[in-house]
Amino acid sequence: MVYKGNLIVQVGGEGKGIVAFDMKTGKVAWSGGEFKGAYSSPTVINVDGQDQLILFVENLAVGMDPSSGEVL
């Protein structure tokens, strides 16, 4: 999915569960999460005025900050 100039994809693995790539340079903008990827598409929702990246991994639903990759 695309969010504010980053392409966000599920990669899976230690520290790279989700990776955001800068669409202009192709460089990693941020990466985060300690989980394996799953067959689901990340999406952004707004919760009380804050955008949250929501995805399903392993047996969890995860909320992350789509600008930094911080697990919320």
C-alpha positions as CSV (number, residue, x, y, z in Angstrom):
1,M,0.0,0.0,0.0
2,V,1.1,3.6,-0.5
3,Y,1.1,6.1,2.4
4,K,2.6,9.6,2.1
5,G,5.2,8.7,-0.4
6,N,6.2,5.3,1.0
7,L,5.4,1.9,-0.4
8,I,4.5,-0.3,2.7
9,V,4.9,-4.1,2.3
10,Q,4.9,-7.1,4.6
11,V,8.3,-8.7,4.4
12,G,8.5,-10.8,7.5
13,G,11.4,-11.6,9.8
14,E,13.2,-10.1,12.7
15,G,12.9,-6.3,12.7
16,K,11.5,-6.4,9.2
17,G,7.9,-7.6,9.6
18,I,6.8,-4.5,7.7
19,V,9.1,-2.4,5.5
20,A,8.3,1.1,4.1
21,F,10.3,2.0,0.9
22,D,10.6,5.7,-0.2
23,M,8.9,5.7,-3.6
24,K,11.3,8.3,-5.0
25,T,14.6,6.7,-4.0
26,G,13.8,3.1,-3.3
27,K,15.6,3.3,0.0
28,V,14.1,1.9,3.2
29,A,12.3,4.7,5.0
30,W,11.6,2.5,8.1
31,S,11.1,-1.1,9.1
32,G,9.6,-2.7,12.2
33,G,7.8,-5.5,13.8
34,E,9.0,-8.9,15.0
35,F,6.6,-11.2,13.2
36,K,6.2,-13.4,10.2
37,G,4.3,-12.1,7.2
38,A,0.8,-13.3,6.3
39,Y,-1.5,-13.2,3.3
40,S,-3.2,-10.0,4.1
41,S,-3.0,-6.5,2.8
42,P,-2.1,-3.6,5.1
43,T,-4.6,-0.8,5.4
44,V,-4.7,2.5,7.2
45,I,-7.6,3.5,9.5
46,N,-8.0,6.6,11.6
47,V,-8.6,6.1,15.3
48,D,-9.4,9.2,17.4
49,G,-7.6,11.4,14.9
50,Q,-4.5,9.2,14.5
51,D,-3.7,7.2,11.4
52,Q,-2.9,3.6,12.2
53,L,-1.5,0.9,9.8
54,I,-3.5,-2.2,10.5
55,L,-2.4,-5.7,9.4
56,F,-2.9,-9.3,10.2
57,V,0.2,-11.4,10.9
58,E,0.6,-14.9,12.2
59,N,-2.4,-15.0,14.6
60,L,-2.5,-11.3,15.5
61,A,-4.0,-8.0,14.4
62,V,-1.3,-5.3,14.7
63,G,-1.6,-1.6,14.7
64,M,1.5,0.5,13.7
65,D,2.3,4.1,13.1
66,P,2.4,4.3,9.3
67,S,4.9,7.2,9.4
68,S,7.5,5.4,11.6
69,G,6.7,1.7,11.9
70,E,6.3,2.0,15.7
71,V,4.0,-0.8,17.0
72,L,1.1,0.8,18.7
